[in-house]
Amino acid sequence: MAEYLRRKGYSLAGLAELPKETARQLRKEASLFASLRLAELETGAALVEKLHMDDVISPAPPGKTTGSVQSPQEENAT
């Protein structure tokens, strides 16, 4: 909220000096801004987590199966 108010040229402390309706409207706008900003950050964090998990749990390359280990002799035979 403080970031929004600062961008508008106000401060949290300065709201007390404004007319009630003006201060209320600014608090309402600042609250909406803060909510949207939080949602933006949460979405970004979720995306980073998903990308990280995709790197950690990547599918096996085609033709390779997980869980089966072939000896070098078996690999050469195929």
N, C-alpha and C positions, 0 to 999 in steps of 0.2 A: 504494500500500500504506500509505503514511504517513497518508493521509486516513482510511482504514478504521480503522487502529489508533488514531488520534486520537479518532475517533467512539466507539470502545470504551473510551477512557480509558487507552490505552497509547501507547508510542512505540517506534520501531525500536530505539533504544538500550536501552530498558527490557526488551525481550524477553530479553536476556542474563541478566537477574535472575530470570526466571520459571522454573518447573520445565520440563524439556525437552518434555514432552508438551503442556503448555499453550502454550508458545511455538510448537511445531510446528503445533498446531491453529490458532493465531492467524495464523501465516504462510500456512497453507493457505487460510484464509478470506480473508485480505487479498489473496492472489494471485488468487483467484477474483473478488473484488470489482474488482481492477484490470483483469483481463481483460474483464469485463463492461462496465466503464466505458470501456475503450478501444474495444470493439465499438460501444458507444453513440455515441461521438464519431466513429468512422469512418462509421457509418451516417448521422449528421447531416451530415457533410462531403460524403458522396456525394449526399445529397438536395439540398443547397445547390448542388453542382456541376450536378446534373441540372436544377434549376430555372433556374440561370444559363444553361445551354446551351439550354433551351427558349426563353428570352427572346432569345438571340442568333440562334438558328436557328428562327424562327417560320415556319409555313407561310404561303404567299401567300393573300390574301383570295380568296373564291370569285369566279370570273370573271376573275381576273387570273392571268396566267402569267408566270413568271420567264423572262427571256431574250428576250422579244419586246417591242420598244419601238414604240409607235404615235406617229405625229406628231399634233399637235393636230387637224389636218384629219381624220385617220382616226378619232380618238376621237369627233369631232362627227358623223361619218357613221354611227356605230353606234347 
